[in-house]
């Protein structure tokens, strides 16, 4: 019996661009047929460094991620095998001892600011979406998220944005937009683009 193919959708875009809202809308449309795998879960473990040292690292550079492990897990899901995803705690800048079981589904959504930067990862994606949002909107969203959800101070968020987030966005994230099949301004708030994307996913599923 022929095994059903897995469709892998990559959703990239700068910090605070609206990727999560877009993914939430896709999950609402396809329900149990969607598994989300986030690049943020694959930040490298840094238990060999102190909290103060970890806080000073550049988390917006490709080297901050164990992308090879993420690629391995996507390949497992594409082969209809479970994968065990690491759990990252942003309040301590390190992985925890926990893992989360990812189950294969018809639609895999891979998301992250730098997922189009890695060629091997890029080649695994059937649909590549870039969420394009103005920088001033993105920084406001990041400040609200990091202060409310990650226990950061306003000064630390702004300092990190100016020293690493903005320069890395300009060096790696923005140039990767050229690899996108679809560019969606404002992410999940763009209902016309969302509907077109969902129709495309439905069409691919119907081909099976």
Buried (B, 14 or more C-beta within 10 A) or exposed (E): EEEEBBBBBBBBBBBBBBBBBBBEBBBEBBEEBBBBBBBEBBBBEBEEBEEEEBBEBEBBBBEBBBBEBBBEBBBBBBEEEEBEBBEBEBEBBBBEEEEEEBEBBBBBBBBBBBBBBBEEBBEBBBBBBBBBBEBEBBBEBBBEBBBEEEEBEEEBBBEBBEEBBBBBBEEBBBEBBEBBBBBBBBBBBBEEBBEEBBEBBEEBBEEE
